[in-house]
Amino acid sequence: MAAKKQTPPRPLAAKQCGPCQGTGEVPVSVRVGRKRRVVGQQNGLCLACLGTGEAATD
């Protein structure tokens, strides 16, 4: 009789990062001029997850 194949265990589902909601990007304000007024926003790398979109498991 043939031996049963064992299936590998499933990896745990990673939780989404809170600040970026799993996208890996956060809005960053763009400032210009001597008074540093805000003129718009651009996408920046999420520093909490470093762009992966997954919450750290500490």
PQR file of N, CA, C, O and H, with PARSE charges and radii, in Angstrom:
ATOM      1  N   MET A   1       0.840  -1.158   0.000 -0.4000 1.5000
ATOM      2  CA  MET A   1       0.000   0.000   0.000 -0.0000 2.0000
ATOM      3  C   MET A   1       0.904   1.246   0.000  0.5500 1.7000
ATOM      4  O   MET A   1       1.930   1.280   0.680 -0.5500 1.4000
ATOM      5  N   ALA A   2       0.511   2.247  -0.761 -0.4000 1.5000
ATOM      6  CA  ALA A   2       1.306   3.463  -0.876 -0.0000 2.0000
ATOM      7  C   ALA A   2       1.135   4.348   0.357  0.5500 1.7000
ATOM      8  O   ALA A   2       0.074   4.392   0.979 -0.5500 1.4000
ATOM      9  H   ALA A   2      -0.323   2.219  -1.313  0.4000 1.0000
ATOM     10  N   ALA A   3       2.207   5.041   0.679 -0.4000 1.5000
ATOM     11  CA  ALA A   3       2.166   5.944   1.844 -0.0000 2.0000
ATOM     12  C   ALA A   3       1.369   7.201   1.490  0.5500 1.7000
ATOM     13  O   ALA A   3       1.399   7.660   0.349 -0.5500 1.4000
ATOM     14  H   ALA A   3       3.068   5.005   0.173  0.4000 1.0000
ATOM     15  N   LYS A   4       0.656   7.754   2.479 -0.4000 1.5000
ATOM     16  CA  LYS A   4      -0.129   8.961   2.261 -0.0000 2.0000
ATOM     17  C   LYS A   4       0.797  10.170   2.109  0.5500 1.7000
ATOM     18  O   LYS A   4       1.811  10.291   2.796 -0.5500 1.4000
ATOM     19  H   LYS A   4       0.633   7.380   3.406  0.4000 1.0000
ATOM     20  N   LYS A   5       0.420  11.050   1.199 -0.4000 1.5000
ATOM     21  CA  LYS A   5       1.178  12.289   1.049 -0.0000 2.0000
ATOM     22  C   LYS A   5       0.738  13.268   2.121  0.5500 1.7000
ATOM     23  O   LYS A   5      -0.456  13.444   2.365 -0.5500 1.4000
ATOM     24  H   LYS A   5      -0.404  10.952   0.641  0.4000 1.0000
ATOM     25  N   GLN A   6       1.689  13.890   2.746 -0.4000 1.5000
ATOM     26  CA  GLN A   6       1.357  14.898   3.732 -0.0000 2.0000
ATOM     27  C   GLN A   6       1.391  16.263   3.057  0.5500 1.7000
ATOM     28  O   GLN A   6       2.341  16.605   2.354 -0.5500 1.4000
ATOM     29  H   GLN A   6       2.659  13.747   2.548  0.4000 1.0000
ATOM     30  N   THR A   7       0.350  17.020   3.283 -0.4000 1.5000
ATOM     31  CA  THR A   7       0.313  18.365   2.728 -0.0000 2.0000
ATOM     32  C   THR A   7       1.074  19.303   3.662  0.5500 1.7000
ATOM     33  O   THR A   7       0.999  19.156   4.882 -0.5500 1.4000
ATOM     34  H   THR A   7      -0.422  16.742   3.854  0.4000 1.0000
ATOM     35  N   PRO A   8       1.800  20.260   3.102 -0.5600 1.5000
ATOM     36  CA  PRO A   8       2.539  21.185   3.955  0.2800 2.0000
ATOM     37  C   PRO A   8       1.567  22.099   4.710  0.5500 1.7000
ATOM     38  O   PRO A   8       0.488  22.401   4.201 -0.5500 1.4000
ATOM     39  N   PRO A   9       1.932  22.534   5.901 -0.5600 1.5000
ATOM     40  CA  PRO A   9       1.031  23.398   6.660  0.2800 2.0000
ATOM     41  C   PRO A   9       0.860  24.748   5.957  0.5500 1.7000
ATOM     42  O   PRO A   9       1.792  25.265   5.340 -0.5500 1.4000
ATOM     43  N   ARG A  10      -0.338  25.301   6.061 -0.4000 1.5000
ATOM     44  CA  ARG A  10      -0.618  26.594   5.437 -0.0000 2.0000
ATOM     45  C   ARG A  10       0.018  27.721   6.244  0.5500 1.7000
ATOM     46  O   ARG A  10       0.002  27.683   7.475 -0.5500 1.4000
ATOM     47  H   ARG A  10      -1.095  24.882   6.562  0.4000 1.0000
ATOM     48  N   PRO A  11       0.570  28.709   5.577 -0.5600 1.5000
ATOM     49  CA  PRO A  11       1.116  29.846   6.320  0.2800 2.0000
ATOM     50  C   PRO A  11      -0.022  30.679   6.914  0.5500 1.7000
ATOM     51  O   PRO A  11      -1.113  30.748   6.347 -0.5500 1.4000
ATOM     52  N   LEU A  12       0.237  31.295   8.033 -0.4000 1.5000
ATOM     53  CA  LEU A  12      -0.774  32.126   8.668 -0.0000 2.0000
ATOM     54  C   LEU A  12      -1.016  33.363   7.831  0.5500 1.7000
ATOM     55  O   LEU A  12      -0.086  33.922   7.248 -0.5500 1.4000
ATOM     56  H   LEU A  12       1.123  31.239   8.493  0.4000 1.0000
ATOM     57  N   ALA A  13      -2.257  33.787   7.773 -0.4000 1.5000
ATOM     58  CA  ALA A  13      -2.609  34.975   7.002 -0.0000 2.0000
ATOM     59  C   ALA A  13      -2.034  36.207   7.706  0.5500 1.7000
ATOM     60  O   ALA A  13      -2.230  36.392   8.907 -0.5500 1.4000
ATOM     61  H   ALA A  13      -3.012  33.333   8.246  0.4000 1.0000
ATOM     62  N   ALA A  14      -1.330  37.038   6.955 -0.4000 1.5000
ATOM     63  CA  ALA A  14      -0.729  38.246   7.517 -0.0000 2.0000
ATOM     64  C   ALA A  14      -1.793  39.317   7.703  0.5500 1.7000
ATOM     65  O   ALA A  14      -2.704  39.453   6.886 -0.5500 1.4000
ATOM     66  H   ALA A  14      -1.171  36.888   5.979  0.4000 1.0000
ATOM     67  N   LYS A  15      -1.668  40.069   8.781 -0.4000 1.5000
ATOM     68  CA  LYS A  15      -2.606  41.150   9.045 -0.0000 2.0000
ATOM     69  C   LYS A  15      -2.187  42.385   8.260  0.5500 1.7000
ATOM     70  O   LYS A  15      -1.001  42.601   8.010 -0.5500 1.4000
ATOM     71  H   LYS A  15      -0.928  39.958   9.445  0.4000 1.0000
ATOM     72  N   GLN A  16      -3.168  43.188   7.875 -0.4000 1.5000
ATOM     73  CA  GLN A  16      -2.873  44.408   7.134 -0.0000 2.0000
ATOM     74  C   GLN A  16      -2.260  45.454   8.056  0.5500 1.7000
ATOM     75  O   GLN A  16      -2.562  45.511   9.248 -0.5500 1.4000
ATOM     76  H   GLN A  16      -4.131  43.012   8.077  0.4000 1.0000
ATOM     77  N   CYS A  17      -1.408  46.263   7.487 -0.4000 1.5000
ATOM     78  CA  CYS A  17      -0.784  47.363   8.214 -0.0000 2.0000
ATOM     79  C   CYS A  17      -1.837  48.433   8.489  0.5500 1.7000
ATOM     80  O   CYS A  17      -2.653  48.736   7.619 -0.5500 1.4000
ATOM     81  H   CYS A  17      -1.163  46.217   6.519  0.4000 1.0000
ATOM     82  N   GLY A  18      -1.826  49.002   9.682 -0.4000 1.5000
ATOM     83  CA  GLY A  18      -2.817  49.994  10.072 -0.0000 2.0000
ATOM     84  C   GLY A  18      -2.692  51.331   9.354  0.5500 1.7000
ATOM     85  O   GLY A  18      -3.683  51.812   8.805 -0.5500 1.4000
ATOM     86  H   GLY A  18      -1.163  48.756  10.389  0.4000 1.0000
ATOM     87  N   PRO A  19      -1.504  51.957   9.336 -0.5600 1.5000
ATOM     88  CA  PRO A  19      -1.392  53.282   8.719  0.2800 2.0000
ATOM     89  C   PRO A  19      -1.692  53.312   7.220  0.5500 1.7000
ATOM     90  O   PRO A  19      -2.226  54.306   6.727 -0.5500 1.4000
ATOM     91  N   CYS A  20      -1.363  52.254   6.489 -0.4000 1.5000
ATOM     92  CA  CYS A  20      -1.544  52.285   5.032 -0.0000 2.0000
ATOM     93  C   CYS A  20      -2.686  51.396   4.551  0.5500 1.7000
ATOM     94  O   CYS A  20      -2.932  51.342   3.346 -0.5500 1.4000
ATOM     95  H   CYS A  20      -0.929  51.447   6.889  0.4000 1.0000
ATOM     96  N   GLN A  21      -3.388  50.703   5.428 -0.4000 1.5000
ATOM     97  CA  GLN A  21      -4.481  49.782   5.098 -0.0000 2.0000
ATOM     98  C   GLN A  21      -4.065  48.722   4.087  0.5500 1.7000
ATOM     99  O   GLN A  21      -4.874  48.308   3.257 -0.5500 1.4000
ATOM    100  H   GLN A  21      -3.188  50.747   6.407  0.4000 1.0000
ATOM    101  N   GLY A  22      -2.817  48.282   4.149 -0.4000 1.5000
ATOM    102  CA  GLY A  22      -2.356  47.191   3.301 -0.0000 2.0000
ATOM    103  C   GLY A  22      -1.848  47.584   1.928  0.5500 1.7000
ATOM    104  O   GLY A  22      -1.495  46.705   1.142 -0.5500 1.4000
ATOM    105  H   GLY A  22      -2.160  48.619   4.824  0.4000 1.0000
ATOM    106  N   THR A  23      -1.796  48.880   1.605 -0.4000 1.5000
ATOM    107  CA  THR A  23      -1.333  49.295   0.283 -0.0000 2.0000
ATOM    108  C   THR A  23       0.172  49.491   0.222  0.5500 1.7000
ATOM    109  O   THR A  23       0.768  49.348  -0.846 -0.5500 1.4000
ATOM    110  H   THR A  23      -2.082  49.594   2.243  0.4000 1.0000
ATOM    111  N   GLY A  24       0.800  49.815   1.349 -0.4000 1.5000
ATOM    112  CA  GLY A  24       2.244  50.058   1.373 -0.0000 2.0000
ATOM    113  C   GLY A  24       2.608  51.503   1.091  0.5500 1.7000
ATOM    114  O   GLY A  24       3.786  51.859   1.117 -0.5500 1.4000
ATOM    115  H   GLY A  24       0.316  49.932   2.217  0.4000 1.0000
ATOM    116  N   GLU A  25       1.612  52.343   0.819 -0.4000 1.5000
ATOM    117  CA  GLU A  25       1.869  53.756   0.537 -0.0000 2.0000
ATOM    118  C   GLU A  25       0.996  54.627   1.430  0.5500 1.7000
ATOM    119  O   GLU A  25      -0.136  54.267   1.752 -0.5500 1.4000
ATOM    120  H   GLU A  25       0.655  52.053   0.798  0.4000 1.0000
ATOM    121  N   VAL A  26       1.534  55.773   1.824 -0.4000 1.5000
ATOM    122  CA  VAL A  26       0.794  56.741   2.633 -0.0000 2.0000
ATOM    123  C   VAL A  26       0.918  58.108   1.979  0.5500 1.7000
ATOM    124  O   VAL A  26       1.916  58.375   1.309 -0.5500 1.4000
ATOM    125  H   VAL A  26       2.454  56.065   1.562  0.4000 1.0000
ATOM    126  N   PRO A  27      -0.083  58.995   2.157 -0.5600 1.5000
ATOM    127  CA  PRO A  27       0.014  60.339   1.590  0.2800 2.0000
ATOM    128  C   PRO A  27       1.021  61.185   2.372  0.5500 1.7000
ATOM    129  O   PRO A  27       1.057  61.153   3.602 -0.5500 1.4000
ATOM    130  N   VAL A  28       1.835  61.940   1.636 -0.4000 1.5000
ATOM    131  CA  VAL A  28       2.832  62.821   2.233 -0.0000 2.0000
ATOM    132  C   VAL A  28       2.588  64.224   1.705  0.5500 1.7000
ATOM    133  O   VAL A  28       2.458  64.418   0.497 -0.5500 1.4000
ATOM    134  H   VAL A  28       1.806  61.967   0.637  0.4000 1.0000
ATOM    135  N   SER A  29       2.525  65.200   2.595 -0.4000 1.5000
ATOM    136  CA  SER A  29       2.283  66.582   2.190 -0.0000 2.0000
ATOM    137  C   SER A  29       3.507  67.161   1.494  0.5500 1.7000
ATOM    138  O   SER A  29       4.640  66.910   1.903 -0.5500 1.4000
ATOM    139  H   SER A  29       2.631  65.042   3.577  0.4000 1.0000
ATOM    140  N   VAL A  30       3.269  67.946   0.430 -0.4000 1.5000
ATOM    141  CA  VAL A  30       4.344  68.618  -0.292 -0.0000 2.0000
ATOM    142  C   VAL A  30       4.332  70.076   0.139  0.5500 1.7000
ATOM    143  O   VAL A  30       3.307  70.749   0.033 -0.5500 1.4000
ATOM    144  H   VAL A  30       2.349  68.150   0.097  0.4000 1.0000
ATOM    145  N   ARG A  31       5.468  70.569   0.626 -0.4000 1.5000
ATOM    146  CA  ARG A  31       5.572  71.939   1.123 -0.0000 2.0000
ATOM    147  C   ARG A  31       6.561  72.722   0.266  0.5500 1.7000
ATOM    148  O   ARG A  31       7.605  72.200  -0.127 -0.5500 1.4000
ATOM    149  H   ARG A  31       6.301  70.022   0.713  0.4000 1.0000
ATOM    150  N   VAL A  32       6.222  73.991  -0.024 -0.4000 1.5000
ATOM    151  CA  VAL A  32       7.096  74.840  -0.829 -0.0000 2.0000
ATOM    152  C   VAL A  32       7.201  76.221  -0.204  0.5500 1.7000
ATOM    153  O   VAL A  32       6.367  76.609   0.615 -0.5500 1.4000
ATOM    154  H   VAL A  32       5.375  74.416   0.295  0.4000 1.0000
ATOM    155  N   GLY A  33       8.219  76.950  -0.591 -0.4000 1.5000
ATOM    156  CA  GLY A  33       8.375  78.336  -0.185 -0.0000 2.0000
ATOM    157  C   GLY A  33       9.031  78.505   1.171  0.5500 1.7000
ATOM    158  O   GLY A  33       9.283  77.544   1.898 -0.5500 1.4000
ATOM    159  H   GLY A  33       8.896  76.635  -1.256  0.4000 1.0000
ATOM    160  N   ARG A  34       9.297  79.771   1.484 -0.4000 1.5000
ATOM    161  CA  ARG A  34       9.951  80.083   2.752 -0.0000 2.0000
ATOM    162  C   ARG A  34       9.044  79.830   3.943  0.5500 1.7000
ATOM    163  O   ARG A  34       9.521  79.483   5.023 -0.5500 1.4000
ATOM    164  H   ARG A  34       9.092  80.551   0.894  0.4000 1.0000
ATOM    165  N   LYS A  35       7.740  80.000   3.757 -0.4000 1.5000
ATOM    166  CA  LYS A  35       6.794  79.770   4.851 -0.0000 2.0000
ATOM    167  C   LYS A  35       6.335  78.320   4.903  0.5500 1.7000
ATOM    168  O   LYS A  35       5.524  77.952   5.753 -0.5500 1.4000
ATOM    169  H   LYS A  35       7.352  80.282   2.880  0.4000 1.0000
ATOM    170  N   ARG A  36       6.852  77.496   3.997 -0.4000 1.5000
ATOM    171  CA  ARG A  36       6.572  76.055   3.945 -0.0000 2.0000
ATOM    172  C   ARG A  36       5.081  75.754   3.875  0.5500 1.7000
ATOM    173  O   ARG A  36       4.570  74.923   4.625 -0.5500 1.4000
ATOM    174  H   ARG A  36       7.511  77.795   3.306  0.4000 1.0000
ATOM    175  N   ARG A  37       4.390  76.438   2.968 -0.4000 1.5000
ATOM    176  CA  ARG A  37       2.951  76.192   2.822 -0.0000 2.0000
ATOM    177  C   ARG A  37       2.710  74.887   2.060  0.5500 1.7000
ATOM    178  O   ARG A  37       3.495  74.495   1.197 -0.5500 1.4000
ATOM    179  H   ARG A  37       4.805  77.113   2.359  0.4000 1.0000
ATOM    180  N   VAL A  38       1.619  74.240   2.401 -0.4000 1.5000
ATOM    181  CA  VAL A  38       1.256  72.951   1.790 -0.0000 2.0000
ATOM    182  C   VAL A  38       0.576  73.223   0.456  0.5500 1.7000
ATOM    183  O   VAL A  38      -0.387  73.988   0.394 -0.5500 1.4000
ATOM    184  H   VAL A  38       0.982  74.558   3.103  0.4000 1.0000
ATOM    185  N   VAL A  39       1.076  72.591  -0.624 -0.4000 1.5000
ATOM    186  CA  VAL A  39       0.498  72.782  -1.957 -0.0000 2.0000
ATOM    187  C   VAL A  39      -0.122  71.508  -2.523  0.5500 1.7000
ATOM    188  O   VAL A  39      -0.774  71.556  -3.566 -0.5500 1.4000
ATOM    189  H   VAL A  39       1.858  71.970  -0.573  0.4000 1.0000
ATOM    190  N   GLY A  40       0.066  70.391  -1.869 -0.4000 1.5000
ATOM    191  CA  GLY A  40      -0.511  69.149  -2.381 -0.0000 2.0000
ATOM    192  C   GLY A  40       0.001  67.952  -1.617  0.5500 1.7000
ATOM    193  O   GLY A  40       0.629  68.085  -0.567 -0.5500 1.4000
ATOM    194  H   GLY A  40       0.595  70.352  -1.022  0.4000 1.0000
ATOM    195  N   GLN A  41      -0.280  66.768  -2.165 -0.4000 1.5000
ATOM    196  CA  GLN A  41       0.175  65.523  -1.558 -0.0000 2.0000
ATOM    197  C   GLN A  41       0.718  64.593  -2.626  0.5500 1.7000
ATOM    198  O   GLN A  41       0.330  64.664  -3.792 -0.5500 1.4000
ATOM    199  H   GLN A  41      -0.791  66.660  -3.019  0.4000 1.0000
ATOM    200  N   GLN A  42       1.618  63.728  -2.211 -0.4000 1.5000
ATOM    201  CA  GLN A  42       2.130  62.684  -3.087 -0.0000 2.0000
ATOM    202  C   GLN A  42       2.234  61.393  -2.287  0.5500 1.7000
ATOM    203  O   GLN A  42       2.164  61.422  -1.058 -0.5500 1.4000
ATOM    204  H   GLN A  42       1.933  63.671  -1.264  0.4000 1.0000
ATOM    205  N   ASN A  43       2.397  60.277  -2.955 -0.4000 1.5000
ATOM    206  CA  ASN A  43       2.500  58.987  -2.275 -0.0000 2.0000
ATOM    207  C   ASN A  43       3.904  58.796  -1.736  0.5500 1.7000
ATOM    208  O   ASN A  43       4.892  59.139  -2.384 -0.5500 1.4000
ATOM    209  H   ASN A  43       2.454  60.253  -3.953  0.4000 1.0000
ATOM    210  N   GLY A  44       3.969  58.242  -0.538 -0.4000 1.5000
ATOM    211  CA  GLY A  44       5.246  57.936   0.081 -0.0000 2.0000
ATOM    212  C   GLY A  44       5.228  56.520   0.640  0.5500 1.7000
ATOM    213  O   GLY A  44       4.164  55.922   0.801 -0.5500 1.4000
ATOM    214  H   GLY A  44       3.165  57.963  -0.012  0.4000 1.0000
ATOM    215  N   LEU A  45       6.388  55.996   0.928 -0.4000 1.5000
ATOM    216  CA  LEU A  45       6.541  54.642   1.462 -0.0000 2.0000
ATOM    217  C   LEU A  45       6.089  54.609   2.918  0.5500 1.7000
ATOM    218  O   LEU A  45       6.454  55.482   3.706 -0.5500 1.4000
ATOM    219  H   LEU A  45       7.253  56.482   0.797  0.4000 1.0000
ATOM    220  N   CYS A  46       5.308  53.618   3.267 -0.4000 1.5000
ATOM    221  CA  CYS A  46       4.843  53.450   4.642 -0.0000 2.0000
ATOM    222  C   CYS A  46       6.021  52.970   5.490  0.5500 1.7000
ATOM    223  O   CYS A  46       6.620  51.935   5.200 -0.5500 1.4000
ATOM    224  H   CYS A  46       5.012  52.909   2.627  0.4000 1.0000
ATOM    225  N   LEU A  47       6.346  53.723   6.534 -0.4000 1.5000
ATOM    226  CA  LEU A  47       7.485  53.372   7.378 -0.0000 2.0000
ATOM    227  C   LEU A  47       7.141  52.299   8.412  0.5500 1.7000
ATOM    228  O   LEU A  47       8.037  51.693   8.999 -0.5500 1.4000
ATOM    229  H   LEU A  47       5.859  54.564   6.770  0.4000 1.0000
ATOM    230  N   ALA A  48       5.855  52.066   8.634 -0.4000 1.5000
ATOM    231  CA  ALA A  48       5.457  51.034   9.593 -0.0000 2.0000
ATOM    232  C   ALA A  48       5.682  49.633   9.028  0.5500 1.7000
ATOM    233  O   ALA A  48       6.079  48.724   9.758 -0.5500 1.4000
ATOM    234  H   ALA A  48       5.127  52.558   8.156  0.4000 1.0000
ATOM    235  N   CYS A  49       5.429  49.455   7.728 -0.4000 1.5000
ATOM    236  CA  CYS A  49       5.570  48.122   7.133 -0.0000 2.0000
ATOM    237  C   CYS A  49       6.643  48.082   6.044  0.5500 1.7000
ATOM    238  O   CYS A  49       6.907  47.023   5.473 -0.5500 1.4000
ATOM    239  H   CYS A  49       5.106  50.193   7.135  0.4000 1.0000
ATOM    240  N   LEU A  50       7.259  49.220   5.757 -0.4000 1.5000
ATOM    241  CA  LEU A  50       8.302  49.337   4.716 -0.0000 2.0000
ATOM    242  C   LEU A  50       7.790  48.921   3.346  0.5500 1.7000
ATOM    243  O   LEU A  50       8.526  48.324   2.560 -0.5500 1.4000
ATOM    244  H   LEU A  50       7.045  50.080   6.221  0.4000 1.0000
ATOM    245  N   GLY A  51       6.532  49.234   3.055 -0.4000 1.5000
ATOM    246  CA  GLY A  51       5.978  49.002   1.742 -0.0000 2.0000
ATOM    247  C   GLY A  51       5.412  47.628   1.469  0.5500 1.7000
ATOM    248  O   GLY A  51       4.943  47.369   0.361 -0.5500 1.4000
ATOM    249  H   GLY A  51       5.934  49.719   3.693  0.4000 1.0000
ATOM    250  N   THR A  52       5.444  46.729   2.457 -0.4000 1.5000
ATOM    251  CA  THR A  52       4.925  45.385   2.202 -0.0000 2.0000
ATOM    252  C   THR A  52       3.413  45.314   2.368  0.5500 1.7000
ATOM    253  O   THR A  52       2.763  44.470   1.750 -0.5500 1.4000
ATOM    254  H   THR A  52       5.825  46.940   3.357  0.4000 1.0000
ATOM    255  N   GLY A  53       2.846  46.188   3.192 -0.4000 1.5000
ATOM    256  CA  GLY A  53       1.403  46.170   3.428 -0.0000 2.0000
ATOM    257  C   GLY A  53       0.980  45.214   4.515  0.5500 1.7000
ATOM    258  O   GLY A  53      -0.210  45.113   4.812 -0.5500 1.4000
ATOM    259  H   GLY A  53       3.373  46.874   3.693  0.4000 1.0000
ATOM    260  N   GLU A  54       1.921  44.509   5.120 -0.4000 1.5000
ATOM    261  CA  GLU A  54       1.622  43.547   6.176 -0.0000 2.0000
ATOM    262  C   GLU A  54       2.096  44.096   7.518  0.5500 1.7000
ATOM    263  O   GLU A  54       3.170  44.690   7.612 -0.5500 1.4000
ATOM    264  H   GLU A  54       2.887  44.591   4.878  0.4000 1.0000
ATOM    265  N   ALA A  55       1.285  43.891   8.554 -0.4000 1.5000
ATOM    266  CA  ALA A  55       1.635  44.357   9.888 -0.0000 2.0000
ATOM    267  C   ALA A  55       2.796  43.545  10.438  0.5500 1.7000
ATOM    268  O   ALA A  55       2.913  42.348  10.176 -0.5500 1.4000
ATOM    269  H   ALA A  55       0.413  43.409   8.477  0.4000 1.0000
ATOM    270  N   ALA A  56       3.646  44.206  11.200 -0.4000 1.5000
ATOM    271  CA  ALA A  56       4.782  43.522  11.824 -0.0000 2.0000
ATOM    272  C   ALA A  56       4.275  42.597  12.906  0.5500 1.7000
ATOM    273  O   ALA A  56       3.332  42.935  13.622 -0.5500 1.4000
ATOM    274  H   ALA A  56       3.551  45.178  11.413  0.4000 1.0000
ATOM    275  N   THR A  57       4.884  41.440  13.031 -0.4000 1.5000
ATOM    276  CA  THR A  57       4.484  40.464  14.052 -0.0000 2.0000
ATOM    277  C   THR A  57       5.507  40.470  15.162  0.5500 1.7000
ATOM    278  O   THR A  57       6.380  39.604  15.215 -0.5500 1.4000
ATOM    279  H   THR A  57       5.650  41.166  12.449  0.4000 1.0000
ATOM    280  N   ASP A  58       5.402  41.444  16.049 -0.4000 1.5000
ATOM    281  CA  ASP A  58       6.340  41.521  17.190 -0.0000 2.0000
ATOM    282  C   ASP A  58       5.751  40.899  18.417  0.5500 1.7000
ATOM    283  O   ASP A  58       6.396  40.874  19.466 -0.5500 1.4000
ATOM    284  H   ASP A  58       4.692  42.147  16.006  0.4000 1.0000
TER
END
